[in-house]
Amino acid sequence: MTAKKVVIYTDGACRGNPGPGGWGVLMHYQGKDKTLYGYEAQTTNNRMELTAAIQALRALKRACHVELKTDSRYVMQGINDWIQNWKKNNWKTAAKKVVKNVDLWQQLDKERQRHQIDWVWVKGHSGVPGNEKADQLANIAIDQAQDEA
């Protein structure tokens, strides 16, 4: 049986860096959209970008062929260029320092094992509808949390 093809847009947002942050996900499968978003009171933009990707992959109930689109160069470089060496070096950088956001990188590494993922970088705030929606969701998460505070 062929794995289901899911297109996912992820984005993170932070008001101040560090500061209150949100993450947003738009998932598209067989003509249907699903959205996810969440909030953290004190975080960084990079942590929210990673969290969005983790939560998107975690939401998939079975192994899928995923096209994951992000506007985060940090996520793209980490997953495509850095992660293999980090793992080889026990989650340390070339400078022998612990990888920043190692907890999230380890979670993302675990979640990606279940899927075939094509990682795609898209330019942020450039009118790509899925990316704009993910950004909007990340900001809605922040707004809702601050309204409740």
Backbone torsions as a table, in degrees:
resi	resn	phi	psi	omega
1	MET	NA	135.2	-179.3
2	THR	-76.8	139.2	178.0
3	ALA	-65.2	144.4	178.6
4	LYS	-68.5	140.2	179.7
5	LYS	-95.2	121.0	-179.4
6	VAL	-123.4	131.4	174.3
7	VAL	-101.9	127.8	-176.7
8	ILE	-127.1	132.8	170.7
9	TYR	-110.2	134.3	178.6
10	THR	-127.8	150.7	174.9
11	ASP	-157.4	153.4	175.2
12	GLY	-124.8	155.0	179.1
13	ALA	-142.9	150.8	178.9
14	CYS	-145.9	137.4	176.4
15	ARG	-102.9	95.7	-165.9
16	GLY	91.0	155.1	-177.9
17	ASN	-143.7	86.0	15.9
18	PRO	-83.2	163.8	179.2
19	GLY	172.5	-167.8	176.6
20	PRO	-65.9	136.8	-176.0
21	GLY	-137.0	161.4	177.4
22	GLY	-141.2	159.6	175.6
23	TRP	-131.2	149.8	-179.7
24	GLY	-139.0	148.1	-178.7
25	VAL	-138.1	132.7	169.4
26	LEU	-117.2	121.1	178.9
27	MET	-111.4	134.4	-179.7
28	HIS	-125.1	122.8	-178.9
29	TYR	-146.3	124.7	178.1
30	GLN	46.4	49.1	175.6
31	GLY	78.4	2.7	-179.7
32	LYS	-115.8	145.3	177.5
33	ASP	-110.9	144.9	172.6
34	LYS	-131.9	138.9	179.5
35	THR	-120.0	147.5	176.3
36	LEU	-137.4	148.6	172.7
37	TYR	-160.3	160.5	-179.6
38	GLY	-159.2	175.6	-169.1
39	TYR	-137.9	147.4	168.1
40	GLU	-135.4	137.5	-173.7
41	ALA	-69.3	-38.2	-176.5
42	GLN	-137.9	107.8	-173.5
43	THR	-155.8	-170.5	175.8
44	THR	-125.8	163.9	178.4
45	ASN	-61.1	-43.7	-179.7
46	ASN	-61.5	-39.1	177.7
47	ARG	-64.0	-37.3	179.3
48	MET	-70.8	-37.2	176.0
49	GLU	-61.2	-45.4	178.7
50	LEU	-65.2	-43.5	-179.0
51	THR	-60.9	-39.7	178.8
52	ALA	-59.7	-45.6	179.9
53	ALA	-65.2	-42.6	179.5
54	ILE	-61.2	-49.5	-177.0
55	GLN	-64.5	-36.1	178.1
56	ALA	-63.3	-48.7	-178.7
57	LEU	-67.8	-37.3	179.4
58	ARG	-64.3	-30.5	-177.9
59	ALA	-72.5	-17.0	-179.9
60	LEU	-77.0	126.0	-173.6
61	LYS	-80.1	-19.8	179.3
62	ARG	-142.7	168.8	178.9
63	ALA	-59.7	133.0	-177.4
64	CYS	-134.9	160.4	166.1
65	HIS	-90.8	115.0	-172.8
66	VAL	-112.6	134.0	166.7
67	GLU	-106.9	102.9	-176.0
68	LEU	-101.1	118.0	-176.4
69	LYS	-107.7	127.1	-179.3
70	THR	-135.8	152.0	173.6
71	ASP	-100.1	10.8	-177.4
72	SER	-94.4	111.8	175.0
73	ARG	-65.7	-32.3	178.1
74	TYR	-59.4	-49.1	178.4
75	VAL	-63.6	-45.6	-177.9
76	MET	-62.1	-48.1	-179.5
77	GLN	-67.3	-40.6	179.8
78	GLY	-60.2	-47.4	-174.7
79	ILE	-76.3	-33.0	-176.8
80	ASN	-94.0	-31.6	-171.2
81	ASP	-115.0	-37.8	-168.1
82	TRP	-100.0	-32.2	-166.3
83	ILE	-61.9	-37.3	-178.0
84	GLN	-62.7	-43.1	177.9
85	ASN	-68.9	-38.7	177.2
86	TRP	-57.7	-46.0	-179.3
87	LYS	-64.2	-43.6	178.5
88	LYS	-60.4	-35.0	-177.1
89	ASN	-96.9	25.1	177.7
90	ASN	56.5	46.0	177.0
91	TRP	61.4	39.3	174.1
92	LYS	-119.1	151.3	177.2
93	THR	-78.8	174.9	176.4
94	ALA	-60.1	-27.1	178.3
95	ALA	-85.0	9.8	177.7
96	LYS	67.3	21.5	176.2
97	LYS	-99.8	151.5	177.6
98	VAL	-62.7	136.3	179.0
99	VAL	-59.0	133.0	175.1
100	LYS	-64.2	140.2	179.4
101	ASN	62.1	32.4	-175.7
102	VAL	-56.3	-35.5	179.6
103	ASP	-60.1	-41.5	-179.4
104	LEU	-75.9	-38.5	176.8
105	TRP	-60.8	-39.3	179.0
106	GLN	-66.7	-39.5	177.4
107	GLN	-64.8	-43.7	179.9
108	LEU	-63.7	-41.4	178.4
109	ASP	-60.1	-42.3	179.1
110	LYS	-64.8	-47.0	-177.0
111	GLU	-65.4	-35.4	-176.2
112	ARG	-71.9	-19.2	-178.5
113	GLN	-63.3	-27.5	-176.2
114	ARG	-78.9	-12.3	-169.1
115	HIS	-129.4	160.0	166.9
116	GLN	-95.4	115.7	-172.6
117	ILE	-119.7	128.3	168.7
118	ASP	-100.4	112.4	-179.5
119	TRP	-87.5	126.1	-175.9
120	VAL	-127.5	126.7	175.7
121	TRP	-89.5	134.2	173.5
122	VAL	-123.5	145.5	178.6
123	LYS	-71.0	126.5	-179.9
124	GLY	-70.2	150.1	175.6
125	HIS	54.4	40.0	-178.8
126	SER	-120.4	15.4	175.8
127	GLY	88.6	8.9	175.0
128	VAL	-74.1	113.2	-171.3
129	PRO	-53.7	-45.6	-178.9
130	GLY	-63.8	-39.4	178.6
131	ASN	-69.1	-39.4	178.5
132	GLU	-63.5	-38.7	179.2
133	LYS	-67.0	-43.0	178.6
134	ALA	-61.8	-41.1	177.5
135	ASP	-63.1	-43.4	178.9
136	GLN	-60.3	-43.3	179.7
137	LEU	-62.9	-42.2	178.7
138	ALA	-60.5	-40.3	-180.0
139	ASN	-74.5	-32.9	174.4
140	ILE	-61.1	-41.8	179.5
141	ALA	-58.1	-44.3	179.1
142	ILE	-65.1	-47.7	-178.6
143	ASP	-59.4	-45.8	-179.3
144	GLN	-62.9	-43.1	-179.3
145	ALA	-65.5	-39.6	-179.5
146	GLN	-72.4	-31.5	176.3
147	ASP	-67.5	-33.0	-179.7
148	GLU	-78.3	-19.2	-176.2
149	ALA	-74.1	NA	NA
